Amino acid sequence: MNNSKLFVGNLAFATTENDLHDAFGAFGTVMEANLMLDRMTGKSRGFAFVTMSSPEEA
């Protein structure tokens, strides 16, 4: 189980993966930010997963 992966919900639909890197980068090293997109429209679904480099940072 990956204890350093965070669910981030209630995001503005204009939020980008770069925005997530900037916001969570203040708390540690962001290994990955995955913004969930609608398959049909390609637009944000309003949530994402952010993986930090360690559980302590998460």
CHARMM-style PDB file with segment names, atoms N, HN, CA, C and O in Angstrom:
ATOM      1  N   MET     1       0.846  -1.189   0.000  1.00  0.00      PROA
ATOM      2  CA  MET     1       0.000   0.000   0.000  1.00  0.00      PROA
ATOM      3  C   MET     1       0.882   1.240   0.000  1.00  0.00      PROA
ATOM      4  O   MET     1       1.863   1.323   0.739  1.00  0.00      PROA
ATOM      5  N   ASN     2       0.521   2.195  -0.835  1.00  0.00      PROA
ATOM      6  HN  ASN     2      -0.276   2.128  -1.436  1.00  0.00      PROA
ATOM      7  CA  ASN     2       1.299   3.421  -0.957  1.00  0.00      PROA
ATOM      8  C   ASN     2       0.740   4.466   0.007  1.00  0.00      PROA
ATOM      9  O   ASN     2      -0.325   5.032  -0.239  1.00  0.00      PROA
ATOM     10  N   ASN     3       1.451   4.720   1.097  1.00  0.00      PROA
ATOM     11  HN  ASN     3       2.316   4.260   1.297  1.00  0.00      PROA
ATOM     12  CA  ASN     3       0.996   5.674   2.110  1.00  0.00      PROA
ATOM     13  C   ASN     3       1.346   7.114   1.777  1.00  0.00      PROA
ATOM     14  O   ASN     3       1.124   8.010   2.592  1.00  0.00      PROA
ATOM     15  N   SER     4       1.884   7.345   0.601  1.00  0.00      PROA
ATOM     16  HN  SER     4       2.065   6.618  -0.061  1.00  0.00      PROA
ATOM     17  CA  SER     4       2.250   8.713   0.242  1.00  0.00      PROA
ATOM     18  C   SER     4       1.378   9.268  -0.888  1.00  0.00      PROA
ATOM     19  O   SER     4       1.673  10.332  -1.431  1.00  0.00      PROA
ATOM     20  N   LYS     5       0.307   8.550  -1.244  1.00  0.00      PROA
ATOM     21  HN  LYS     5       0.067   7.686  -0.802  1.00  0.00      PROA
ATOM     22  CA  LYS     5      -0.614   9.015  -2.288  1.00  0.00      PROA
ATOM     23  C   LYS     5      -1.826   9.657  -1.631  1.00  0.00      PROA
ATOM     24  O   LYS     5      -2.467   9.069  -0.759  1.00  0.00      PROA
ATOM     25  N   LEU     6      -2.127  10.875  -2.066  1.00  0.00      PROA
ATOM     26  HN  LEU     6      -1.606  11.352  -2.774  1.00  0.00      PROA
ATOM     27  CA  LEU     6      -3.229  11.652  -1.508  1.00  0.00      PROA
ATOM     28  C   LEU     6      -4.352  11.804  -2.523  1.00  0.00      PROA
ATOM     29  O   LEU     6      -4.103  12.006  -3.712  1.00  0.00      PROA
ATOM     30  N   PHE     7      -5.577  11.707  -2.052  1.00  0.00      PROA
ATOM     31  HN  PHE     7      -5.779  11.544  -1.086  1.00  0.00      PROA
ATOM     32  CA  PHE     7      -6.743  12.053  -2.858  1.00  0.00      PROA
ATOM     33  C   PHE     7      -7.025  13.529  -2.620  1.00  0.00      PROA
ATOM     34  O   PHE     7      -7.072  13.979  -1.476  1.00  0.00      PROA
ATOM     35  N   VAL     8      -7.211  14.282  -3.699  1.00  0.00      PROA
ATOM     36  HN  VAL     8      -7.172  13.916  -4.629  1.00  0.00      PROA
ATOM     37  CA  VAL     8      -7.515  15.709  -3.594  1.00  0.00      PROA
ATOM     38  C   VAL     8      -8.828  15.942  -4.334  1.00  0.00      PROA
ATOM     39  O   VAL     8      -8.899  15.788  -5.554  1.00  0.00      PROA
ATOM     40  N   GLY     9      -9.857  16.311  -3.594  1.00  0.00      PROA
ATOM     41  HN  GLY     9      -9.800  16.436  -2.603  1.00  0.00      PROA
ATOM     42  CA  GLY     9     -11.172  16.492  -4.194  1.00  0.00      PROA
ATOM     43  C   GLY     9     -11.626  17.935  -4.188  1.00  0.00      PROA
ATOM     44  O   GLY     9     -10.967  18.818  -3.640  1.00  0.00      PROA
ATOM     45  N   ASN    10     -12.776  18.150  -4.815  1.00  0.00      PROA
ATOM     46  HN  ASN    10     -13.312  17.432  -5.260  1.00  0.00      PROA
ATOM     47  CA  ASN    10     -13.419  19.462  -4.865  1.00  0.00      PROA
ATOM     48  C   ASN    10     -12.531  20.514  -5.534  1.00  0.00      PROA
ATOM     49  O   ASN    10     -12.492  21.669  -5.111  1.00  0.00      PROA
ATOM     50  N   LEU    11     -11.826  20.099  -6.576  1.00  0.00      PROA
ATOM     51  HN  LEU    11     -11.858  19.160  -6.920  1.00  0.00      PROA
ATOM     52  CA  LEU    11     -10.950  21.022  -7.301  1.00  0.00      PROA
ATOM     53  C   LEU    11     -11.750  21.834  -8.314  1.00  0.00      PROA
ATOM     54  O   LEU    11     -12.750  21.365  -8.858  1.00  0.00      PROA
ATOM     55  N   ALA    12     -11.298  23.041  -8.552  1.00  0.00      PROA
ATOM     56  HN  ALA    12     -10.486  23.422  -8.111  1.00  0.00      PROA
ATOM     57  CA  ALA    12     -11.880  23.842  -9.631  1.00  0.00      PROA
ATOM     58  C   ALA    12     -11.586  23.134 -10.955  1.00  0.00      PROA
ATOM     59  O   ALA    12     -10.522  22.535 -11.117  1.00  0.00      PROA
ATOM     60  N   PHE    13     -12.509  23.203 -11.881  1.00  0.00      PROA
ATOM     61  HN  PHE    13     -13.372  23.690 -11.749  1.00  0.00      PROA
ATOM     62  CA  PHE    13     -12.325  22.508 -13.149  1.00  0.00      PROA
ATOM     63  C   PHE    13     -11.171  23.087 -13.965  1.00  0.00      PROA
ATOM     64  O   PHE    13     -10.691  22.440 -14.895  1.00  0.00      PROA
ATOM     65  N   ALA    14     -10.722  24.289 -13.632  1.00  0.00      PROA
ATOM     66  HN  ALA    14     -11.112  24.815 -12.876  1.00  0.00      PROA
ATOM     67  CA  ALA    14      -9.600  24.920 -14.329  1.00  0.00      PROA
ATOM     68  C   ALA    14      -8.246  24.517 -13.742  1.00  0.00      PROA
ATOM     69  O   ALA    14      -7.208  24.904 -14.279  1.00  0.00      PROA
ATOM     70  N   THR    15      -8.237  23.750 -12.652  1.00  0.00      PROA
ATOM     71  HN  THR    15      -9.080  23.435 -12.216  1.00  0.00      PROA
ATOM     72  CA  THR    15      -6.988  23.339 -12.008  1.00  0.00      PROA
ATOM     73  C   THR    15      -6.177  22.455 -12.948  1.00  0.00      PROA
ATOM     74  O   THR    15      -6.723  21.589 -13.631  1.00  0.00      PROA
ATOM     75  N   THR    16      -4.851  22.688 -12.975  1.00  0.00      PROA
ATOM     76  HN  THR    16      -4.406  23.391 -12.420  1.00  0.00      PROA
ATOM     77  CA  THR    16      -3.957  21.887 -13.810  1.00  0.00      PROA
ATOM     78  C   THR    16      -3.019  21.062 -12.931  1.00  0.00      PROA
ATOM     79  O   THR    16      -2.925  21.289 -11.725  1.00  0.00      PROA
ATOM     80  N   GLU    17      -2.328  20.103 -13.547  1.00  0.00      PROA
ATOM     81  HN  GLU    17      -2.405  19.918 -14.526  1.00  0.00      PROA
ATOM     82  CA  GLU    17      -1.344  19.313 -12.806  1.00  0.00      PROA
ATOM     83  C   GLU    17      -0.220  20.210 -12.294  1.00  0.00      PROA
ATOM     84  O   GLU    17       0.327  19.957 -11.220  1.00  0.00      PROA
ATOM     85  N   ASN    18       0.130  21.246 -13.041  1.00  0.00      PROA
ATOM     86  HN  ASN    18      -0.314  21.451 -13.913  1.00  0.00      PROA
ATOM     87  CA  ASN    18       1.152  22.193 -12.576  1.00  0.00      PROA
ATOM     88  C   ASN    18       0.687  22.928 -11.322  1.00  0.00      PROA
ATOM     89  O   ASN    18       1.484  23.184 -10.419  1.00  0.00      PROA
ATOM     90  N   ASP    19      -0.594  23.265 -11.263  1.00  0.00      PROA
ATOM     91  HN  ASP    19      -1.242  23.057 -11.996  1.00  0.00      PROA
ATOM     92  CA  ASP    19      -1.148  23.904 -10.063  1.00  0.00      PROA
ATOM     93  C   ASP    19      -0.990  22.990  -8.855  1.00  0.00      PROA
ATOM     94  O   ASP    19      -0.655  23.454  -7.765  1.00  0.00      PROA
ATOM     95  N   LEU    20      -1.227  21.698  -9.041  1.00  0.00      PROA
ATOM     96  HN  LEU    20      -1.499  21.321  -9.926  1.00  0.00      PROA
ATOM     97  CA  LEU    20      -1.085  20.733  -7.949  1.00  0.00      PROA
ATOM     98  C   LEU    20       0.366  20.629  -7.500  1.00  0.00      PROA
ATOM     99  O   LEU    20       0.648  20.590  -6.302  1.00  0.00      PROA
ATOM    100  N   HSD    21       1.295  20.585  -8.470  1.00  0.00      PROA
ATOM    101  HN  HSD    21       1.065  20.617  -9.443  1.00  0.00      PROA
ATOM    102  CA  HSD    21       2.726  20.548  -8.135  1.00  0.00      PROA
ATOM    103  C   HSD    21       3.106  21.783  -7.321  1.00  0.00      PROA
ATOM    104  O   HSD    21       3.830  21.675  -6.331  1.00  0.00      PROA
ATOM    105  N   ASP    22       2.629  22.939  -7.728  1.00  0.00      PROA
ATOM    106  HN  ASP    22       2.042  23.027  -8.533  1.00  0.00      PROA
ATOM    107  CA  ASP    22       2.944  24.184  -7.017  1.00  0.00      PROA
ATOM    108  C   ASP    22       2.366  24.184  -5.605  1.00  0.00      PROA
ATOM    109  O   ASP    22       3.048  24.563  -4.653  1.00  0.00      PROA
ATOM    110  N   ALA    23       1.117  23.763  -5.470  1.00  0.00      PROA
ATOM    111  HN  ALA    23       0.563  23.455  -6.243  1.00  0.00      PROA
ATOM    112  CA  ALA    23       0.450  23.800  -4.166  1.00  0.00      PROA
ATOM    113  C   ALA    23       1.055  22.802  -3.186  1.00  0.00      PROA
ATOM    114  O   ALA    23       1.309  23.147  -2.032  1.00  0.00      PROA
ATOM    115  N   PHE    24       1.287  21.576  -3.628  1.00  0.00      PROA
ATOM    116  HN  PHE    24       1.080  21.296  -4.565  1.00  0.00      PROA
ATOM    117  CA  PHE    24       1.789  20.544  -2.723  1.00  0.00      PROA
ATOM    118  C   PHE    24       3.307  20.555  -2.609  1.00  0.00      PROA
ATOM    119  O   PHE    24       3.860  19.965  -1.681  1.00  0.00      PROA
ATOM    120  N   GLY    25       3.986  21.217  -3.537  1.00  0.00      PROA
ATOM    121  HN  GLY    25       3.537  21.697  -4.290  1.00  0.00      PROA
ATOM    122  CA  GLY    25       5.440  21.328  -3.475  1.00  0.00      PROA
ATOM    123  C   GLY    25       5.921  22.082  -2.250  1.00  0.00      PROA
ATOM    124  O   GLY    25       7.069  21.920  -1.838  1.00  0.00      PROA
ATOM    125  N   ALA    26       5.068  22.901  -1.665  1.00  0.00      PROA
ATOM    126  HN  ALA    26       4.136  23.034  -2.000  1.00  0.00      PROA
ATOM    127  CA  ALA    26       5.424  23.634  -0.445  1.00  0.00      PROA
ATOM    128  C   ALA    26       5.579  22.694   0.748  1.00  0.00      PROA
ATOM    129  O   ALA    26       6.177  23.070   1.756  1.00  0.00      PROA
ATOM    130  N   PHE    27       5.046  21.474   0.643  1.00  0.00      PROA
ATOM    131  HN  PHE    27       4.561  21.169  -0.176  1.00  0.00      PROA
ATOM    132  CA  PHE    27       5.068  20.530   1.757  1.00  0.00      PROA
ATOM    133  C   PHE    27       6.053  19.387   1.559  1.00  0.00      PROA
ATOM    134  O   PHE    27       6.222  18.552   2.447  1.00  0.00      PROA
ATOM    135  N   GLY    28       6.704  19.345   0.400  1.00  0.00      PROA
ATOM    136  HN  GLY    28       6.567  20.024  -0.321  1.00  0.00      PROA
ATOM    137  CA  GLY    28       7.680  18.292   0.124  1.00  0.00      PROA
ATOM    138  C   GLY    28       7.817  18.077  -1.369  1.00  0.00      PROA
ATOM    139  O   GLY    28       7.376  18.896  -2.174  1.00  0.00      PROA
ATOM    140  N   THR    29       8.433  16.963  -1.725  1.00  0.00      PROA
ATOM    141  HN  THR    29       8.792  16.297  -1.070  1.00  0.00      PROA
ATOM    142  CA  THR    29       8.677  16.643  -3.123  1.00  0.00      PROA
ATOM    143  C   THR    29       7.476  15.913  -3.714  1.00  0.00      PROA
ATOM    144  O   THR    29       7.082  14.851  -3.232  1.00  0.00      PROA
ATOM    145  N   VAL    30       6.905  16.491  -4.756  1.00  0.00      PROA
ATOM    146  HN  VAL    30       7.226  17.353  -5.148  1.00  0.00      PROA
ATOM    147  CA  VAL    30       5.786  15.861  -5.454  1.00  0.00      PROA
ATOM    148  C   VAL    30       6.368  14.928  -6.509  1.00  0.00      PROA
ATOM    149  O   VAL    30       7.044  15.367  -7.440  1.00  0.00      PROA
ATOM    150  N   MET    31       6.096  13.634  -6.349  1.00  0.00      PROA
ATOM    151  HN  MET    31       5.548  13.277  -5.593  1.00  0.00      PROA
ATOM    152  CA  MET    31       6.589  12.651  -7.306  1.00  0.00      PROA
ATOM    153  C   MET    31       5.688  12.589  -8.543  1.00  0.00      PROA
ATOM    154  O   MET    31       6.165  12.421  -9.665  1.00  0.00      PROA
ATOM    155  N   GLU    32       4.379  12.727  -8.318  1.00  0.00      PROA
ATOM    156  HN  GLU    32       3.991  12.864  -7.406  1.00  0.00      PROA
ATOM    157  CA  GLU    32       3.425  12.596  -9.407  1.00  0.00      PROA
ATOM    158  C   GLU    32       2.128  13.308  -9.040  1.00  0.00      PROA
ATOM    159  O   GLU    32       1.705  13.290  -7.884  1.00  0.00      PROA
ATOM    160  N   ALA    33       1.511  13.925 -10.016  1.00  0.00      PROA
ATOM    161  HN  ALA    33       1.855  13.940 -10.956  1.00  0.00      PROA
ATOM    162  CA  ALA    33       0.188  14.528  -9.833  1.00  0.00      PROA
ATOM    163  C   ALA    33      -0.674  14.081 -11.006  1.00  0.00      PROA
ATOM    164  O   ALA    33      -0.365  14.373 -12.162  1.00  0.00      PROA
ATOM    165  N   ASN    34      -1.752  13.374 -10.704  1.00  0.00      PROA
ATOM    166  HN  ASN    34      -2.003  13.137  -9.766  1.00  0.00      PROA
ATOM    167  CA  ASN    34      -2.649  12.857 -11.742  1.00  0.00      PROA
ATOM    168  C   ASN    34      -4.025  13.486 -11.607  1.00  0.00      PROA
ATOM    169  O   ASN    34      -4.780  13.174 -10.687  1.00  0.00      PROA
ATOM    170  N   LEU    35      -4.334  14.366 -12.529  1.00  0.00      PROA
ATOM    171  HN  LEU    35      -3.720  14.619 -13.277  1.00  0.00      PROA
ATOM    172  CA  LEU    35      -5.644  15.004 -12.578  1.00  0.00      PROA
ATOM    173  C   LEU    35      -6.564  14.084 -13.371  1.00  0.00      PROA
ATOM    174  O   LEU    35      -6.241  13.711 -14.499  1.00  0.00      PROA
ATOM    175  N   MET    36      -7.691  13.720 -12.801  1.00  0.00      PROA
ATOM    176  HN  MET    36      -7.953  14.023 -11.885  1.00  0.00      PROA
ATOM    177  CA  MET    36      -8.610  12.803 -13.469  1.00  0.00      PROA
ATOM    178  C   MET    36      -9.459  13.565 -14.482  1.00  0.00      PROA
ATOM    179  O   MET    36     -10.086  14.575 -14.161  1.00  0.00      PROA
ATOM    180  N   LEU    37      -9.461  13.055 -15.712  1.00  0.00      PROA
ATOM    181  HN  LEU    37      -8.951  12.235 -15.973  1.00  0.00      PROA
ATOM    182  CA  LEU    37     -10.172  13.707 -16.809  1.00  0.00      PROA
ATOM    183  C   LEU    37     -11.338  12.846 -17.277  1.00  0.00      PROA
ATOM    184  O   LEU    37     -11.288  11.618 -17.205  1.00  0.00      PROA
ATOM    185  N   ASP    38     -12.383  13.506 -17.756  1.00  0.00      PROA
ATOM    186  HN  ASP    38     -12.423  14.504 -17.815  1.00  0.00      PROA
ATOM    187  CA  ASP    38     -13.511  12.809 -18.356  1.00  0.00      PROA
ATOM    188  C   ASP    38     -13.062  12.236 -19.699  1.00  0.00      PROA
ATOM    189  O   ASP    38     -12.489  12.955 -20.518  1.00  0.00      PROA
ATOM    190  N   ARG    39     -13.315  10.964 -19.927  1.00  0.00      PROA
ATOM    191  HN  ARG    39     -13.781  10.381 -19.261  1.00  0.00      PROA
ATOM    192  CA  ARG    39     -12.862  10.313 -21.167  1.00  0.00      PROA
ATOM    193  C   ARG    39     -13.530  10.879 -22.414  1.00  0.00      PROA
ATOM    194  O   ARG    39     -12.917  10.936 -23.480  1.00  0.00      PROA
ATOM    195  N   MET    40     -14.764  11.290 -22.284  1.00  0.00      PROA
ATOM    196  HN  MET    40     -15.262  11.243 -21.418  1.00  0.00      PROA
ATOM    197  CA  MET    40     -15.505  11.780 -23.448  1.00  0.00      PROA
ATOM    198  C   MET    40     -15.142  13.222 -23.809  1.00  0.00      PROA
ATOM    199  O   MET    40     -14.992  13.556 -24.984  1.00  0.00      PROA
ATOM    200  N   THR    41     -15.003  14.070 -22.790  1.00  0.00      PROA
ATOM    201  HN  THR    41     -15.124  13.798 -21.836  1.00  0.00      PROA
ATOM    202  CA  THR    41     -14.791  15.496 -23.056  1.00  0.00      PROA
ATOM    203  C   THR    41     -13.337  15.929 -22.904  1.00  0.00      PROA
ATOM    204  O   THR    41     -12.934  16.952 -23.456  1.00  0.00      PROA
ATOM    205  N   GLY    42     -12.541  15.151 -22.152  1.00  0.00      PROA
ATOM    206  HN  GLY    42     -12.869  14.320 -21.703  1.00  0.00      PROA
ATOM    207  CA  GLY    42     -11.159  15.539 -21.896  1.00  0.00      PROA
ATOM    208  C   GLY    42     -11.027  16.618 -20.837  1.00  0.00      PROA
ATOM    209  O   GLY    42      -9.929  17.119 -20.598  1.00  0.00      PROA
ATOM    210  N   LYS    43     -12.138  16.985 -20.197  1.00  0.00      PROA
ATOM    211  HN  LYS    43     -13.031  16.578 -20.391  1.00  0.00      PROA
ATOM    212  CA  LYS    43     -12.120  18.031 -19.166  1.00  0.00      PROA
ATOM    213  C   LYS    43     -11.949  17.413 -17.786  1.00  0.00      PROA
ATOM    214  O   LYS    43     -12.236  16.234 -17.577  1.00  0.00      PROA
ATOM    215  N   SER    44     -11.481  18.218 -16.859  1.00  0.00      PROA
ATOM    216  HN  SER    44     -11.248  19.176 -17.029  1.00  0.00      PROA
ATOM    217  CA  SER    44     -11.262  17.776 -15.488  1.00  0.00      PROA
ATOM    218  C   SER    44     -12.552  17.274 -14.857  1.00  0.00      PROA
ATOM    219  O   SER    44     -13.633  17.807 -15.106  1.00  0.00      PROA
ATOM    220  N   ARG    45     -12.417  16.224 -14.024  1.00  0.00      PROA
ATOM    221  HN  ARG    45     -11.538  15.791 -13.822  1.00  0.00      PROA
ATOM    222  CA  ARG    45     -13.557  15.703 -13.266  1.00  0.00      PROA
ATOM    223  C   ARG    45     -13.606  16.307 -11.866  1.00  0.00      PROA
ATOM    224  O   ARG    45     -14.501  15.984 -11.085  1.00  0.00      PROA
ATOM    225  N   GLY    46     -12.649  17.183 -11.540  1.00  0.00      PROA
ATOM    226  HN  GLY    46     -11.922  17.445 -12.174  1.00  0.00      PROA
ATOM    227  CA  GLY    46     -12.681  17.887 -10.260  1.00  0.00      PROA
ATOM    228  C   GLY    46     -11.966  17.188  -9.126  1.00  0.00      PROA
ATOM    229  O   GLY    46     -12.114  17.578  -7.968  1.00  0.00      PROA
ATOM    230  N   PHE    47     -11.180  16.146  -9.443  1.00  0.00      PROA
ATOM    231  HN  PHE    47     -11.060  15.829 -10.384  1.00  0.00      PROA
ATOM    232  CA  PHE    47     -10.381  15.508  -8.402  1.00  0.00      PROA
ATOM    233  C   PHE    47      -9.080  14.991  -8.993  1.00  0.00      PROA
ATOM    234  O   PHE    47      -8.930  14.867 -10.209  1.00  0.00      PROA
ATOM    235  N   ALA    48      -8.132  14.690  -8.089  1.00  0.00      PROA
ATOM    236  HN  ALA    48      -8.253  14.791  -7.102  1.00  0.00      PROA
ATOM    237  CA  ALA    48      -6.807  14.263  -8.523  1.00  0.00      PROA
ATOM    238  C   ALA    48      -6.173  13.392  -7.447  1.00  0.00      PROA
ATOM    239  O   ALA    48      -6.677  13.287  -6.328  1.00  0.00      PROA
ATOM    240  N   PHE    49      -5.059  12.770  -7.812  1.00  0.00      PROA
ATOM    241  HN  PHE    49      -4.650  12.854  -8.720  1.00  0.00      PROA
ATOM    242  CA  PHE    49      -4.224  12.032  -6.873  1.00  0.00      PROA
ATOM    243  C   PHE    49      -2.829  12.633  -6.942  1.00  0.00      PROA
ATOM    244  O   PHE    49      -2.276  12.822  -8.025  1.00  0.00      PROA
ATOM    245  N   VAL    50      -2.266  12.931  -5.774  1.00  0.00      PROA
ATOM    246  HN  VAL    50      -2.715  12.777  -4.895  1.00  0.00      PROA
ATOM    247  CA  VAL    50      -0.920  13.503  -5.689  1.00  0.00      PROA
ATOM    248  C   VAL    50      -0.065  12.538  -4.882  1.00  0.00      PROA
ATOM    249  O   VAL    50      -0.429  12.164  -3.767  1.00  0.00      PROA
ATOM    250  N   THR    51       1.076  12.131  -5.445  1.00  0.00      PROA
ATOM    251  HN  THR    51       1.371  12.434  -6.351  1.00  0.00      PROA
ATOM    252  CA  THR    51       1.992  11.234  -4.748  1.00  0.00      PROA
ATOM    253  C   THR    51       3.202  12.030  -4.286  1.00  0.00      PROA
ATOM    254  O   THR    51       3.907  12.644  -5.087  1.00  0.00      PROA
ATOM    255  N   MET    52       3.425  12.009  -2.986  1.00  0.00      PROA
ATOM    256  HN  MET    52       2.853  11.511  -2.335  1.00  0.00      PROA
ATOM    257  CA  MET    52       4.575  12.679  -2.385  1.00  0.00      PROA
ATOM    258  C   MET    52       5.718  11.666  -2.269  1.00  0.00      PROA
ATOM    259  O   MET    52       5.498  10.466  -2.435  1.00  0.00      PROA
ATOM    260  N   SER    53       6.929  12.137  -1.987  1.00  0.00      PROA
ATOM    261  HN  SER    53       7.108  13.111  -1.851  1.00  0.00      PROA
ATOM    262  CA  SER    53       8.082  11.243  -1.949  1.00  0.00      PROA
ATOM    263  C   SER    53       8.151  10.390  -0.688  1.00  0.00      PROA
ATOM    264  O   SER    53       8.872   9.392  -0.665  1.00  0.00      PROA
ATOM    265  N   SER    54       7.416  10.760   0.366  1.00  0.00      PROA
ATOM    266  HN  SER    54       6.830  11.570   0.347  1.00  0.00      PROA
ATOM    267  CA  SER    54       7.424   9.952   1.590  1.00  0.00      PROA
ATOM    268  C   SER    54       6.096  10.110   2.324  1.00  0.00      PROA
ATOM    269  O   SER    54       5.401  11.109   2.136  1.00  0.00      PROA
ATOM    270  N   PRO    55       5.737   9.135   3.157  1.00  0.00      PROA
ATOM    271  CA  PRO    55       4.503   9.252   3.943  1.00  0.00      PROA
ATOM    272  C   PRO    55       4.521  10.455   4.885  1.00  0.00      PROA
ATOM    273  O   PRO    55       3.469  11.030   5.165  1.00  0.00      PROA
ATOM    274  N   GLU    56       5.685  10.840   5.373  1.00  0.00      PROA
ATOM    275  HN  GLU    56       6.540  10.372   5.146  1.00  0.00      PROA
ATOM    276  CA  GLU    56       5.787  11.996   6.268  1.00  0.00      PROA
ATOM    277  C   GLU    56       5.387  13.287   5.558  1.00  0.00      PROA
ATOM    278  O   GLU    56       4.759  14.157   6.161  1.00  0.00      PROA
ATOM    279  N   GLU    57       5.742  13.414   4.294  1.00  0.00      PROA
ATOM    280  HN  GLU    57       6.252  12.707   3.804  1.00  0.00      PROA
ATOM    281  CA  GLU    57       5.378  14.605   3.527  1.00  0.00      PROA
ATOM    282  C   GLU    57       3.887  14.609   3.196  1.00  0.00      PROA
ATOM    283  O   GLU    57       3.256  15.663   3.122  1.00  0.00      PROA
ATOM    284  N   ALA    58       3.348  13.430   3.002  1.00  0.00      PROA
ATOM    285  HN  ALA    58       3.861  12.573   3.062  1.00  0.00      PROA
ATOM    286  CA  ALA    58       1.915  13.317   2.688  1.00  0.00      PROA
ATOM    287  C   ALA    58       1.096  13.649   3.918  1.00  0.00      PROA
ATOM    288  OT1 ALA    58      -0.133  13.614   3.870  1.00  0.00      PROA
TER     289      ALA     58
END
